[in-house]
Amino acid sequence: MFDSSSYDNPTPLARADTSRDVLPRGVSARTIRRRLQQSGLSARCPLLGLLLKQNHRHRRHQWCDERRMWVAEWNEVIFTDGSCICLQHHDGRIRVWRHRGGRMLNSCVMQHQTNPATGIMIELLPWSARSPDLSPIENTWSMVAQRWTQITPPAATPDQLWQRVEAAWSAVPQEHIQSLFESMTRCVAAVMSNNGGYSGY
């Protein structure tokens, strides 16, 4: 049964912002980091996730419940997606202080909004809104990005970038892609156990 009470009171979050402007007088950023580490916190990049309201969680839970017994059926699904790949790399990452195992707490997730896209979409499977974590193509893009950033020299033109992305895509082993399909059963179970929340996949 869906229960929304587990996310109404998120655990307090310590932002990994230890600039001198926000520190008490006489306390260094290094001291703050050391004390946080002594209490069992580590500076980690937050899980990026779409904002999930109660109705989103309910629909995600329902979607997963309807497919909780699927195994071979996932091999019949075509997953599609797009990704933005830039010529110049910019880190710009934000970190949060959290305990080990706290990655999916609401307080450790950077929620963001997306604008609806226009265009034509062929819907092969009814899809739960705000659920990119339920699509293995997201992890495939991560594998591709990891490979193309290792190709040297860096791309200097859009054509070179496209060639490197194609090469990186072709280099992803088929067994890795198959393992993502096989993980769908665990992903669905994770969403259900998290009351429609983030799967962690």
TACORHU-V557589 format. One record per helix or strand. SS is the DSSP state (h for helix, s for strand). FROM is the first residue (numbers start at 1). TO is the last residue. If there is no record, write none. Layout:
<<SS;FROM;TO> <SS;FROM;TO>>
//
This chain:
<<h;4;7> <s;14;15> <h;20;22> <h;29;38> <s;41;45> <s;47;50> <h;54;66> <h;72;76> <s;95;99> <h;106;108> <s;109;112> <h;132;134> <h;137;148> <h;158;171> <h;174;182> <h;184;193>>
//
